[in-house]
């Protein structure tokens, strides 16, 4: 068993809800968002490893009692207790303390997802399996974060969590407002019927699409046409067409 002076704890968010990011597949780029409560019913029964760049020897594991996982209003939070007598763990801790490694990713399979009409924006609504959470060099979602556990970092998580709760309460108040508003589909430029005010996941993806250049927007629409041909029945999940291996694993 590792001594207390050879232990270090990393905390962070491997996935953040309602925070869109871009993903590139074999057909092109699309915007993806993980919906709140996408990990519901998965964490209790999963066998999840903590890795670096989704590879190598496990640095922690929830079935071994060295990795804790929790989904809150922000997303998927983890606490990994590392044994720094292992060189791979010591190297990761050093890189985190230097500020060289600051973000996360997760390996998963999808149970349920939805696409917009252009197949340029995907929302993951339910995760089927969680294979790993990883500290990574290049994350798909730039909003993820990790830190060595200290009083300060725990306080930061608490502040972020409280802010998320306040935003959720605000969203509920807005949801009680029956007014709708017209909005522009920023990828096509067409005016659509209306967007419910409470749909913060779609609104966040719309704002991200609004920042695309004309060239990026055109390329994404062409990729969406090819993707729509692959997912033409409207029921297939992304993993059933583009998944890696029999389990349909994806990495973000």
C-alpha positions in Angstrom: 0.0 0.0 0.0 1.3 3.5 -0.8 2.4 5.7 2.1 0.6 9.0 2.7 3.6 10.9 1.4 3.5 9.2 -1.9 -0.2 10.0 -2.6 -1.6 12.9 -4.6 -5.1 13.7 -5.5 -6.3 15.2 -8.8 -9.8 16.8 -9.2 -11.5 18.0 -12.3 -14.3 18.0 -14.8 -14.0 15.4 -17.6 -17.1 16.7 -19.3 -19.1 19.9 -18.9 -22.8 20.1 -19.6 -24.2 22.7 -22.0 -20.7 23.7 -23.3 -20.5 23.0 -27.0 -17.2 22.1 -28.7 -16.2 21.0 -32.2 -15.6 17.4 -33.3 -14.0 16.2 -36.5 -15.0 12.9 -37.9 -14.3 11.2 -41.3 -17.0 13.4 -42.9 -16.0 16.8 -41.5 -16.6 19.0 -38.5 -19.7 19.3 -36.3 -20.7 21.0 -33.1 -21.4 18.7 -30.1 -22.9 19.3 -26.7 -23.3 17.0 -23.7 -26.7 17.6 -22.2 -27.3 17.8 -18.4 -27.8 14.4 -16.7 -26.3 12.6 -19.7 -24.4 10.3 -17.3 -27.6 9.3 -15.3 -27.7 5.6 -14.4 -24.1 4.9 -15.7 -21.8 5.9 -12.9 -23.0 3.4 -10.3 -22.3 0.4 -12.4 -19.3 1.4 -14.5 -15.7 0.2 -14.3 -13.9 3.4 -15.1 -10.1 4.0 -15.3 -8.2 7.2 -14.8 -5.6 7.5 -17.6 -3.4 10.0 -19.4 -4.3 10.5 -23.0 -6.7 7.6 -22.9 -3.8 5.1 -22.8 -1.3 3.2 -20.7 -1.4 1.9 -17.1 -4.4 2.9 -15.0 -3.5 5.6 -12.5 -6.7 5.2 -10.6 -9.9 3.1 -10.9 -13.3 3.5 -9.4 -13.8 -0.3 -8.7 -10.5 -0.1 -6.8 -11.7 2.8 -4.6 -9.1 5.2 -6.0 -11.4 7.1 -8.3 -14.6 8.9 -7.4 -17.1 10.1 -10.0 -20.1 12.4 -9.6 -22.4 14.2 -12.0 -23.6 17.6 -10.8 -25.0 20.7 -12.5 -21.7 21.5 -14.1 -21.0 18.0 -15.6 -18.9 15.0 -14.8 -16.6 15.6 -11.8 -13.9 13.2 -10.7 -11.4 12.8 -7.9 -8.4 10.6 -8.6 -6.0 9.5 -5.9 -2.7 8.7 -7.4 0.3 6.8 -6.1 3.3 8.9 -6.9 5.7 6.1 -6.2 4.7 5.0 -9.7 6.8 7.0 -12.1 3.9 7.6 -14.5 1.8 9.1 -11.7 4.7 11.3 -10.5 5.3 12.5 -14.1 1.6 13.5 -14.5 1.5 15.3 -11.1 4.7 17.2 -12.0 3.1 18.3 -15.4 -0.1 19.4 -13.6 1.8 21.4 -11.0 3.8 23.1 -13.7 0.6 24.0 -15.6 1.6 21.9 -18.6 -1.5 19.6 -18.3 -4.7 21.4 -17.5 -7.6 19.7 -19.2 -9.5 16.4 -19.5 -11.4 14.0 -21.8 -13.5 10.9 -21.4 -14.0 7.7 -23.3 -17.6 6.6 -23.7 -20.3 5.0 -25.8 -23.6 6.7 -26.5 -27.1 5.4 -25.7 -29.1 8.4 -27.0 -28.3 11.5 -29.0 -30.1 14.0 -31.3 -29.1 15.9 -34.4 -30.4 19.2 -35.8 -32.0 19.2 -39.2 -28.6 20.0 -40.9 -26.7 17.2 -39.1 -24.2 19.8 -38.1 -25.0 19.9 -34.4 -25.3 16.9 -32.1 -26.5 16.7 -28.5 -25.6 13.7 -26.4 -28.5 13.0 -24.1 -27.5 9.7 -22.5 -24.2 7.9 -22.1 -24.4 4.1 -22.4 -20.9 3.3 -21.0 -18.1 5.2 -19.4 -14.7 3.6 -20.1 -12.3 6.2 -18.8 -11.7 9.7 -17.7 -8.3 11.1 -18.8 -6.0 14.0 -18.3 -5.1 15.0 -21.8 -2.6 17.1 -23.8 -5.3 18.1 -26.4 -8.9 18.0 -25.2 -11.9 18.1 -27.6 -13.7 20.4 -25.1 -11.5 23.3 -24.1 -13.7 24.2 -21.1 -12.7 21.1 -19.1 -10.2 21.5 -16.2 -8.2 19.7 -13.6 -6.1 20.7 -10.6 -4.2 19.1 -7.8 -6.6 18.9 -4.9 -6.1 21.8 -2.4 -8.3 23.9 -0.2 -8.3 26.5 -3.0 -9.2 24.1 -5.8 -12.0 22.6 -3.8 -13.3 26.1 -3.2 -13.2 26.8 -6.9 -15.3 23.7 -7.7 -17.8 24.8 -5.0 -18.1 28.3 -6.5 -18.5 26.9 -10.0 -21.2 24.5 -8.7 -23.1 27.3 -7.0 -23.0 29.4 -10.1 -24.4 26.5 -12.1 -27.2 26.1 -9.6 -28.0 29.8 -9.9 -28.1 29.5 -13.7 -30.4 26.5 -13.5 -32.8 28.5 -11.2 -32.7 31.4 -13.7 -33.4 29.0 -16.6 -36.4 27.6 -14.7 -37.8 31.1 -14.2 -37.3 31.9 -17.9 -39.0 28.6 -18.7 -42.2 29.8 -17.0 -42.3 32.7 -19.5 -44.5 31.5 -22.3 -43.1 33.9 -24.8 -41.2 32.6 -27.8 -38.9 34.4 -30.1 -37.8 34.1 -33.7 -34.1 33.3 -34.2 -31.7 32.8 -37.1 -30.1 29.5 -37.9 -26.6 30.7 -38.1 -25.4 27.9 -40.4 -28.0 28.3 -43.1 -29.0 32.0 -42.5 -32.7 31.1 -42.5 -35.2 32.3 -40.0 -36.7 29.4 -38.1 -40.0 29.3 -36.3 -38.9 29.9 -32.7 -36.5 28.6 -30.1 -37.8 28.0 -26.5 -36.0 30.3 -24.1 -35.3 27.5 -21.7 -33.3 25.5 -24.3 -29.9 26.5 -23.2 -28.1 23.6 -24.8 -29.3 24.6 -28.3 -28.8 28.3 -27.6 -25.1 27.6 -26.6 -24.5 25.7 -29.9 -26.2 28.5 -31.8 -23.8 31.0 -30.3 -20.8 28.8 -31.2 -22.1 28.5 -34.8 -22.4 32.3 -35.0 -18.6 32.6 -34.5 -17.8 30.4 -37.6 -16.4 32.0 -40.7 -18.3 31.7 -43.9 -15.8 29.1 -45.2 -16.1 27.0 -42.0 -19.9 27.3 -42.1 -20.1 26.1 -45.7 -17.7 23.2 -45.0 -19.8 22.1 -42.0 -23.0 22.2 -44.0 -21.4 20.0 -46.7 -20.2 17.5 -44.0 -23.8 17.6 -42.6 -25.2 16.5 -45.9 -22.9 13.5 -46.0 -23.7 12.7 -42.4 -27.4 12.9 -43.0 -27.1 10.3 -45.7 -25.4 8.0 -43.2 -28.0 8.7 -40.5 -31.0 8.9 -42.8 -33.5 7.0 -40.7 -33.3 9.6 -37.8 -32.9 6.8 -35.2 -29.3 5.6 -35.5 -26.8 7.0 -33.0 -23.5 8.4 -34.1 -21.7 5.3 -32.7 -23.6 2.9 -35.0 -22.0 4.5 -38.0 -18.7 6.0 -36.9 -18.0 4.1 -33.7 -14.6 2.5 -33.1 -15.0 -1.2 -32.5 -17.9 -3.3 -31.4 -18.6 -1.1 -28.3 -18.8 2.1 -30.4 -16.3 3.9 -28.2 -15.8 7.6 -28.7 -13.3 10.0 -27.1 -13.7 13.6 -26.2 
